[in-house]
Amino acid sequence: MSRKILFVVNNPAFFLSHRLPIALKAKEEGYEVAIATMPGQAVAQIVAHGLTHFVIPMSRSGMNPFSELRTIYALYRLYRNYRPDLVHLVTIKPVLYGGIAARLARVKAVVYAISGLGFLFTRERKGIDWVRQITRQLYRLALGHKHSRVIVQNDNDRQILLDMGAMQEAQAVKIRGSGVDVAAFATQPEPVKPVVVTMAARLLKDKGVMEFVEAAGISARHGSDIRWQLAGTPDPGNPASVTQAEVQSWGAEVKVLGDVKDIAGLYAQSHIVALPSYREGLPKSLVEAAACGRAVVTTDVPGCRDAIEIDQTGLLVPVRDAQKLYEAVARLAADDNLRLSMGNAGRILALEEFDIRKVVDKHLAIYQELLD
């Protein structure tokens, strides 16, 4: 009888963009694979791939205690009924609630995927942060499964989890991001000038969107011909999202492209990729930029600095500093040799560290180790 793996992810679209290749490889290797997510349009695509799907009641950012307990109970019931041999928990709420439910239901093995410690750990502290304190306790409770691995994407998140006593050293496995198809995200020659700098991200303030817009304004005031463009849309379910009114208030200095599906094509028409985020797990946009052979400007914060080789594939700037962001972009725009050499080094980094086939193989090895 096939051993069962159950992925628990909050958003079905996120599963498709970040974990689908792992699930398909596991299915190919003979595992029975199921996915549990919130409802959403992307569920049909999950089912079309031949994967079993379960809907779970979960809000992405809600804090109603009764709703949150309902989610934990729903996961507990699912585990008891489906009886997975291993659950793979991805994103914050599935890790916390799915981890607690897995211990209660006595699931044999658990893989926790920590893709960044999130908004709670980036917002400014004002007095005693009770939500943060409760979340720390939840991490200790959720990650306490005796037969588990915790996948971290950067060293900072690993250290925070160790310091808060949420996991043991032996549980931690570092995998740099969710991988990229290096064939689909291939290097193309740079387009003709003027230089285009692109930021591809959800329009969240903690992604550094406001600093990117401000840097575009600084660039315009300097009379630069650099073109600044944003690919993304607001995310009303996230408390850090910009509003549609804010987007409409931005001047002509920055071009807002909306939701762009073809990121490889977008980067092919760009010279530089920027992500001035406040904190990440390991940002997929920078992994894709490396694969496309584009120089990067990003912030000196956990996750972002882990996605580049500093001063080889990209430049680091201080967080929340639009002036320094502009200066770094202007430096790359003015120096063709530096920009192209960083792009070439980024492609090599992607082949060595970010290739989706290598990332998938590392996950399958973790499954085998836990289940054996």
C-alpha positions in Angstrom: 0.0 0.0 0.0 1.3 3.4 -0.9 2.5 5.7 1.8 0.5 8.9 2.1 1.8 12.5 2.0 -0.5 15.3 2.8 0.5 18.9 2.0 -1.2 21.6 4.1 -1.0 25.1 2.6 -3.2 28.2 3.2 -3.5 29.4 -0.4 -4.0 27.0 -3.3 -2.3 29.4 -5.7 0.7 29.4 -3.4 0.9 25.6 -3.5 0.9 25.7 -7.3 3.6 28.4 -7.5 5.9 27.1 -4.7 5.3 23.3 -4.0 3.7 21.6 -7.0 6.9 20.1 -8.5 7.7 18.4 -5.1 4.2 16.9 -4.9 4.3 15.7 -8.5 7.7 14.1 -8.0 6.5 12.4 -4.8 3.5 11.0 -6.8 5.9 9.8 -9.5 7.9 8.0 -6.8 4.9 6.1 -5.7 3.5 8.1 -2.8 -0.2 8.8 -2.5 -0.3 12.6 -2.4 -3.1 14.9 -1.2 -3.3 18.7 -0.8 -5.4 20.6 1.8 -5.9 24.3 1.3 -8.5 27.1 1.6 -11.0 27.2 -1.2 -10.0 29.2 -4.3 -9.9 29.2 -8.0 -6.6 27.4 -8.2 -8.1 24.3 -6.6 -9.3 23.1 -10.0 -5.7 23.2 -11.3 -4.5 21.1 -8.3 -7.1 18.5 -9.1 -6.2 18.6 -12.8 -2.7 17.4 -11.9 -4.2 14.2 -10.5 -3.8 15.2 -6.9 -6.5 14.7 -4.2 -7.7 17.9 -2.7 -9.3 18.7 0.7 -10.8 22.1 1.6 -10.0 23.4 5.1 -11.6 26.4 6.8 -8.8 28.9 7.3 -8.4 32.6 7.1 -5.0 34.0 6.0 -4.8 36.8 8.6 -7.8 36.5 10.9 -7.3 36.3 14.7 -10.7 35.2 15.9 -10.0 32.6 18.5 -13.1 30.5 17.7 -12.2 30.5 13.9 -8.6 29.5 14.7 -9.7 26.7 17.0 -12.1 25.5 14.2 -9.1 25.3 11.8 -7.1 23.2 14.2 -10.0 20.9 14.8 -10.7 20.6 11.0 -7.1 19.6 10.5 -7.2 17.1 13.3 -10.3 15.5 11.8 -8.7 15.4 8.4 -5.6 13.7 9.8 -7.7 11.1 11.6 -9.8 10.4 8.6 -7.1 10.4 5.8 -4.4 9.0 8.0 -1.3 10.4 6.3 2.1 8.9 7.0 3.7 12.3 6.7 2.3 15.9 6.6 4.2 18.7 4.9 3.1 22.0 6.4 3.8 25.2 4.4 3.3 28.9 5.5 2.7 30.2 9.0 -0.8 29.1 9.9 -0.5 25.6 8.5 2.8 25.2 10.3 1.3 26.4 13.6 -2.2 24.9 13.5 -1.3 21.9 11.4 1.7 21.1 13.7 -0.5 21.2 16.8 -3.2 19.0 15.1 -0.5 16.6 13.9 0.7 16.0 17.5 -2.9 15.6 18.7 -3.7 13.1 15.9 -0.4 11.3 16.3 0.7 11.7 12.7 3.9 9.6 12.2 6.1 12.3 10.6 6.0 16.0 10.0 7.9 18.4 7.7 7.5 22.1 8.6 8.4 24.6 5.9 9.3 28.0 7.4 9.2 30.3 4.4 9.9 33.4 6.4 8.7 34.3 9.9 6.3 36.9 8.6 4.6 40.1 9.4 4.7 39.5 13.2 8.5 39.6 13.2 8.8 42.7 10.9 6.3 45.1 12.4 7.5 47.7 14.9 7.1 46.8 18.6 4.9 49.0 20.7 5.0 47.9 24.4 4.3 44.3 25.1 3.4 42.5 21.9 0.9 39.9 23.1 0.3 38.4 19.6 4.0 37.9 19.1 4.3 36.3 22.6 1.5 33.9 21.9 2.9 33.1 18.4 6.2 32.2 20.0 4.4 29.8 22.3 2.5 28.3 19.4 5.8 27.7 17.5 7.1 25.8 20.6 4.0 23.7 20.7 3.6 23.1 17.0 7.3 22.2 16.2 7.6 19.8 19.1 6.8 16.6 17.1 9.4 14.0 17.9 9.8 12.7 14.4 10.1 15.9 12.2 12.2 18.2 10.2 12.0 22.0 10.0 13.0 23.4 6.6 14.4 26.9 6.9 15.4 29.1 4.0 17.9 31.3 5.8 20.2 31.2 8.8 18.4 34.1 10.7 15.1 32.2 10.9 16.9 29.1 11.9 18.6 31.0 14.8 15.3 32.7 15.9 13.6 29.3 16.2 16.5 27.8 18.1 16.7 30.8 20.4 13.0 30.7 21.2 13.3 27.0 22.0 10.8 26.0 19.2 13.1 23.3 17.7 16.2 21.3 18.3 19.4 21.6 16.2 18.9 18.2 14.7 15.5 19.1 13.3 16.8 22.0 11.1 17.4 21.6 7.4 18.4 24.6 5.3 17.1 24.7 1.7 17.6 28.0 -0.1 14.1 28.7 -1.4 11.5 26.7 -3.4 13.6 26.4 -6.5 13.3 27.6 -10.1 13.0 25.9 -13.5 16.4 27.0 -14.9 15.3 26.0 -18.4 12.1 28.1 -18.3 13.9 31.0 -16.6 16.8 31.2 -19.1 19.2 34.1 -19.7 18.2 36.4 -22.5 20.3 39.3 -23.9 19.6 42.6 -22.3 17.0 44.8 -24.1 18.0 48.1 -25.6 18.2 51.1 -23.2 17.0 53.1 -21.3 17.7 50.9 -18.3 14.5 49.3 -16.8 14.5 48.3 -13.1 11.7 45.9 -12.2 10.2 44.9 -8.8 7.8 41.9 -8.9 6.0 41.3 -5.6 2.7 41.6 -3.9 2.1 45.3 -3.2 2.9 45.1 0.5 4.5 47.9 2.5 6.9 45.3 4.1 8.0 44.3 0.6 9.5 47.8 0.4 7.0 49.0 -2.2 6.8 52.5 -0.8 10.6 52.8 -0.9 10.7 51.6 -4.5 8.1 54.3 -5.4 10.1 56.9 -3.5 13.3 55.9 -5.2 11.6 56.2 -8.6 10.7 59.8 -7.6 14.3 60.6 -6.6 15.4 59.2 -9.9 13.0 61.4 -11.8 14.2 64.5 -9.8 17.8 63.7 -10.8 16.7 63.7 -14.5 17.6 60.1 -14.9 16.1 58.1 -17.8 16.0 54.9 -15.7 12.5 53.4 -16.0 11.0 52.0 -12.8 8.2 49.4 -12.9 6.2 47.4 -10.4 4.6 44.1 -11.2 2.0 43.1 -8.6 -1.3 43.9 -7.1 -2.5 44.9 -3.6 -3.3 41.9 -1.2 -6.4 43.0 0.8 -6.0 39.9 3.0 -2.7 41.1 4.3 -2.5 43.9 6.9 0.6 45.3 5.3 -1.0 45.7 1.9 -1.1 49.1 0.2 -4.6 50.3 -0.8 -5.8 50.8 -4.4 -6.1 54.5 -3.6 -2.4 54.6 -2.7 -1.6 52.9 -6.0 -3.6 55.5 -7.9 -1.8 58.3 -6.1 1.6 57.3 -7.4 2.9 59.6 -10.1 4.2 58.8 -13.6 7.7 58.1 -12.2 6.7 54.4 -11.6 4.7 52.2 -14.0 2.4 49.7 -12.2 1.9 46.7 -14.4 -0.6 44.8 -12.3 -0.5 41.0 -12.1 2.1 39.6 -14.5 2.1 35.8 -15.1 5.2 35.6 -17.4 7.9 36.7 -15.0 10.6 35.2 -17.2 9.4 37.4 -20.1 9.2 40.4 -17.7 12.8 40.0 -16.6 13.9 39.5 -20.2 12.7 43.0 -20.8 14.5 44.4 -17.7 18.1 45.2 -16.9 17.9 45.2 -13.1 15.6 43.5 -10.5 15.0 45.2 -7.2 13.4 43.9 -4.0 13.7 46.4 -1.0 11.8 44.1 1.4 11.9 44.3 5.2 12.3 40.6 5.7 11.8 37.4 3.7 12.2 33.6 3.9 14.1 33.5 0.6 12.4 35.5 -2.1 11.3 33.7 -5.2 11.5 36.8 -7.3 15.3 37.1 -6.6 15.8 33.4 -7.3 14.1 33.9 -10.7 16.1 37.0 -11.4 19.3 35.0 -10.8 18.2 32.3 -13.2 17.4 35.0 -15.8 20.9 36.4 -15.4 19.8 39.8 -14.1 21.7 41.9 -11.5 19.9 42.4 -8.3 19.5 45.3 -5.8 18.0 44.2 -2.4 18.0 44.9 1.3 20.5 43.8 3.9 17.9 41.8 5.8 17.3 38.1 6.5 16.2 36.2 3.4 17.1 38.9 0.9 20.8 38.8 1.6 20.6 35.0 1.5 19.3 35.1 -2.1 22.4 36.7 -3.5 26.1 36.5 -3.4 26.9 39.9 -2.0 28.7 42.2 -4.6 28.9 39.3 -7.0 25.3 38.7 -8.1 23.8 41.9 -6.6 24.1 44.9 -4.3 22.7 45.2 -0.8 21.2 48.5 0.6 19.9 49.4 4.0 16.3 48.6 4.7 13.7 51.5 4.4 16.2 53.7 2.6 14.9 54.9 -0.7 18.0 57.2 -1.3 20.4 54.2 -1.1 18.1 52.1 -3.2 18.2 54.8 -5.9 22.0 55.1 -5.7 22.5 51.3 -6.0 20.2 51.1 -9.1 21.9 54.2 -10.6 25.3 52.6 -10.1 24.3 49.4 -11.9 22.5 51.4 -14.6 25.7 53.4 -15.3 28.1 50.4 -15.3 27.3 47.9 -18.1 30.2 45.7 -17.3 29.4 45.4 -13.6 25.7 44.8 -14.3 26.4 42.1 -16.9 29.0 40.4 -14.8 26.6 40.2 -11.8 23.9 38.8 -14.1 26.2 36.1 -15.3 27.3 35.2 -11.8 23.6 35.1 -10.8 22.9 32.5 -13.5 25.8 30.3 -12.2 24.3 30.7 -8.6 20.9 29.6 -9.9 22.3 26.5 -11.5 24.3 25.5 -8.4 21.8 26.4 -5.6 18.3 27.1 -7.0 17.7 24.5 -9.7 14.2 23.1 -9.0 15.4 19.5 -9.6 18.0 19.8 -6.8 15.4 21.4 -4.5 12.9 18.6 -5.2 15.5 15.9 -4.6 16.3 17.4 -1.2 12.7 17.3 -0.2 12.2 13.7 -1.3 15.3 12.7 0.7 13.8 14.2 3.8 10.6 12.3 3.2 12.5 9.0 2.8 14.6 9.6 5.9 11.6 10.3 8.1 9.5 7.5 6.7 12.3 4.9 6.8 
